[in-house]
Amino acid sequence: MDVNSLSRVVLRLLRTIFKSMRKFQPSPFKAAGWLPNGHFQSIFASMVMPVKLPNYRREILDLPDGDIVAADWVDGEPKAPIVVLVHGMEGSSHSRYARLLMNECVKRGWHGVVLHMRSCGGLINKHKQFYHAGFYADIKYFLDQRLPQIGMNEQVYLLGVSLGGSQIAHYLAKGKALERVKAAAIISTPLDLGASADFMSKGFSRNYVVKFRNTLLEKYHLKSELIGDESMAINLAKAKTFWELDNAATAPIHGFRDAAHYYAEMSSKNCLKDIPVPTLYLASRDDPFVPEASMPQISEGMLTSLLTEKGGHVGFVNQYGKSWMVHTVFKFLTEN
């Protein structure tokens, strides 16, 4: 890094510290009374809420390690801000939250892009590995190399939803965030993987695990020759909890001893103190994926913690059936 670049980073850091001293004031959230708990909020927002599909432009990225991922763009005006969104587990640019956030980019004339995790967005990747909570190499490549290659040198706003929030937390703490990221938001993200796995082993939340398991199982069958382990698919098919799912597949395929090792090493709670740019953590206390005790109860350092009483998992549906999340996230971004 040359002297001029170092000076810009130092000035940026000083401005960031000054801004972080101001308390973020979101608009009031009145949750829909006709969605009585976090499950109803989550299901309505993910499966029922009518949201227009943006007119995406797809780019297939050839990654440095020979793999591929899809990036779905909405193009903005020249020199407009860039929003990079990393979706949640088994999500895509078609997920309703992604549509909402990208539609807001279109409305503002901003550039927006959904950077898919490997194997997601209808594009099966070439390697046997998929993705996990701490994998941020593709985010690093996209921000540090790909965007400059196509002439997009402006700092970006980085968003991560659910598991995607965990990945961007790792990038923010370990990557070139001060150079590349202006502000970030982590939405409904499990910061403590073990605590969330325990939480989702009980009650109705087990149904979400089965849903994830079924979509992952389809991909494992498509890549069975690459993976080369028939017992993995058999064990995955039996999984009814995240502990069983991650012991069966996520841990062994990504080089962890077991689920406990994976959770200990990759839980993004370990990264929060090292995040150097203004970052919003947005979650609801009734999230059926994330136990309240694992959420940051106070704002600290560069992290602003905003916890609502209701809202479910990536829900935040107000009394009019609309998303309160979108306005809140963009308000945070533009104030930083």
Secondary structure as GFF3:
##gff-version 3
##sequence-region A 1 336
A	DSSP	alpha_helix	3	20	.	.	.	ID=ss1
A	DSSP	alpha_helix	38	43	.	.	.	ID=ss2
A	DSSP	pi_helix	44	48	.	.	.	ID=ss3
A	DSSP	beta_strand	57	62	.	.	.	ID=ss4
A	DSSP	beta_strand	68	74	.	.	.	ID=ss5
A	DSSP	beta_strand	82	86	.	.	.	ID=ss6
A	DSSP	alpha_helix	96	108	.	.	.	ID=ss7
A	DSSP	beta_strand	111	115	.	.	.	ID=ss8
A	DSSP	alpha_helix	137	141	.	.	.	ID=ss9
A	DSSP	pi_helix	142	146	.	.	.	ID=ss10
A	DSSP	alpha_helix	147	149	.	.	.	ID=ss11
A	DSSP	beta_strand	156	161	.	.	.	ID=ss12
A	DSSP	alpha_helix	163	174	.	.	.	ID=ss13
A	DSSP	alpha_helix	177	180	.	.	.	ID=ss14
A	DSSP	beta_strand	181	187	.	.	.	ID=ss15
A	DSSP	alpha_helix	193	199	.	.	.	ID=ss16
A	DSSP	three_ten_helix	203	205	.	.	.	ID=ss17
A	DSSP	alpha_helix	206	222	.	.	.	ID=ss18
A	DSSP	alpha_helix	224	227	.	.	.	ID=ss19
A	DSSP	alpha_helix	230	238	.	.	.	ID=ss20
A	DSSP	alpha_helix	242	245	.	.	.	ID=ss21
A	DSSP	pi_helix	246	250	.	.	.	ID=ss22
A	DSSP	alpha_helix	251	253	.	.	.	ID=ss23
A	DSSP	alpha_helix	259	266	.	.	.	ID=ss24
A	DSSP	three_ten_helix	268	270	.	.	.	ID=ss25
A	DSSP	three_ten_helix	272	274	.	.	.	ID=ss26
A	DSSP	beta_strand	279	284	.	.	.	ID=ss27
A	DSSP	three_ten_helix	292	294	.	.	.	ID=ss28
A	DSSP	beta_strand	303	308	.	.	.	ID=ss29
A	DSSP	alpha_helix	324	334	.	.	.	ID=ss30
###
